[in-house]
């Protein structure tokens, strides 16, 4: 089974008078696409010559803190003693009165080859994607870009309210909308196909609001 890792860092830069920063605290977080924390994952930071500098192992919250310096690092994730992926990040030394504050290094660790995109929201009975869904789609963009030798299916699913024909069209339109977003953000169009299944593949009953909500979903599946 292949494992896929995406490493992103975010930081907050604030002003502070008369301070030259050499060391700051960073939080390393490892989670999957649905924001579930990954326990007992080892993350190590190496300098560009391959010398180990900082690292730790995630606890039950999927995170740990480290004290680190500005610089360029290779961030490597290990699970069960095996290297899963590594990525280059750069935290330049800040000049003047700027400092790093609340630095977080996010590591996406997704071992599944078929999963649902949680928090992907569309306008009612429409393929219009709400802006609050962009973060999960941007995460998917990065995931696909780091796996550009593989092909994936974006599948749309609906509940059973309405006609089968209308639901099939809606699911296809929504899958197409996600594919279009991915392509607009740099994903190779040859690597992704969009498929609408309408109401034909429910994961829950359609007799309750809760069940229908589960059936209205967008999934990602690795094809090859």
Secondary structure, DSSP 4 states (H G I P E B T S, - for coil): ---EEEEEEEEEEEE-TT-----EEEEEEEE-TT-PBPTT-EEEEE-TTS-EEEEEE--TTSEEEEEE-SEEEEEEEEETTEEEEEEEEEEPPPPTTEEEEEEEEEEEEE--SEEE-TT--B-TTS-PBPGGGHHHHHHHHHHHHTTTTS-EEEEEE--SSS-HHHHHHHHHHHHHHHHHHHHHTT--GGGEEEEE-TTSS-SS-SSSHHHHHHHSEEEEEE--
